[in-house]
Amino acid sequence: MAASGPATHGPRAPRQTGHARMEQIARLPVFFGLEGRRVLVAGGGEAAAWKAELLSAAGARVEVIAAHVCEDLWRLAGAPPHGPIAIHVRPWHKDDLTGATLAIGDFEADEEAGRFGAAARDTGVPVNVIDKPALSDFTFGAIVNRSPLVVGISTDGAAPVFGQAVRAKIEALLPSGFKAWALAAKTWRQAVTARGLSHHARRAFWERFAAKALSEPHRAPEEADRAALFAAIETEGQAPHTGSVVLVGAGPGDPELLTLKAVRALQSADVVLYDDLVSGAVLDFARREARKMLVGKTGYGPSCKQDDINALMVDLAKEGRRVVRLKGGEPMIFGRAGEEIAYCRASGVPVEVIPGISAPQGAASRLVTSLTHRDHARRLQFVTAHARDGKLPKDLDFGALSDKAATTVVYMPRRTLPDLVRNLLAAGIDPATPAIAIFSVTRPEERIVLAEIGTLNEEVTRAMEAGAEGPCLVLYGFALAEASASALVADAERAALG
């Protein structure tokens, strides 16, 4: 959820944040070009046959050297998938490694496997010893083949079955028709380059290409598609180039709650302007080349002025950049989106909105409790407890907020909760009304406080003294009567699922 209201500790200026550093990886994922290159396979078992088939499919000239060769290898050599496979029935020698691009060894005995690995390294040839990652310079992962679109999955040899399970998941997500689109991209690339398009125009072409492939994956692209894409780029190039602004809802914190459209916007952004409440895991979805600028707005800490954010957003767009304004929660609910949209329109900058999962929706999911109920809540109402002066808004209708047939969600209540509860009790709300406060909803540090409205302030104070932190959301109403038991069950279910 996005905070509003003035900063009480002085303003701060928008600032660019550094690119996230790459975390340690067990193996470097690379894709070898093996067309026409010699690869040595020492060993003649079933595992060697699979590696020979894979290498041949990649276009390598495969030489198999083994004293004993299985039937699969002989059949494969007779009908290789692409590159030729030659078989030599004899023991391998160190001289066989000379001139090889890669070396693959299939040995049961550790001693021979070690000798082969050492010989390959002495010759300067990268080596893989099947099922012996400690002796290997590189390993083979699970593969999703939509060539020339190829996805490789590695677990560094720790859990091959897990890697296969991930491969199966990706297989289900990638339509087989992507193969035709990837082939078209390979074929059309030269024509795109020959047109001498600017960097921006080339990127726009391929983004349009990708969008079309994603929307129509089950048909093969045609020449008419290429012509239409070029025509669109030419039309765009004739108009004065203007950037754009997209307001994107980042959701309450859990990166898996991002929408697919939000992910696509982040991956095509030139600049990302983000709030303090946006988690680093969400920012990781932005393309690495994008500038990332913190324009933090917090309810009770140093905040960037809204006017500065508006001006920065529009200035960047007028430079021709695609600007993503990434806002915690749902930007259209207490996110000051209206002010930013109005400023963009007044400045002639195209603006659109990609909604996000709201904090109340995130809270309901974590509680596994509906916010509405046929018997207890005919109405759902959202209200902010934070006015421009940082105090409880003076124009709140406490009669409506005390309605026993409504579920009420209160944004930004941390400082004003005592005043809110006092006014609700004065307006006649039942002190036993179920109430819940949630800190950092959907994040790892989430903290849920279950209470009644009459004791909510005391329970929240205890939770904060015990370390509860982050954005706070308060929900109350009789539709939440079963939330306590449901939350306990949900916690147990989440623990069982890991």
Secondary structure, 3 states (H helix, E strand, C coil): CCCCCCCCCCECCCEEECCCCCCCCCCCCCCCCCCCCEEEEECCCHHHHHHHHHHHHCCCEEEEEECCCCHHHHHHHHCCCCCCEEEEECCCCHHHHCCCCEEEECCCCHHHHHHHHHHHHHHCCCEEECCCHHHCCCCCCEEEEECCEEEEECCCCCCHHHHHHHHHHHHHHCCCCHHHHHHHHHHHHHHHHHCCCCHHHHHHHHHHHHHHHHHCCCCCCCHHHHHHHHHHHHHHHHCCCCCEEEEEECECCCHHHCCHHHHHHHHCCCEEEECCCCCHHHHCCCCCCCEEEECCCCCCCCECCHHHHHHHHHHHHHCCCEEEEEECECCCCCCCHHHHHHHHHHCCCCEEEECCCCHHHHHHHHHCCCCCECCCECEEEEEECCCCCCCCCCCCCHHHHCCCCEEEEEECCCCCHHHHHHHHHHCCCCCCCEEEEEECCCCCCCEEEEEECCCHHHHHHHHHHCCCCCCEEEEECHHHCCHHHHHHHHHHHHHHCC
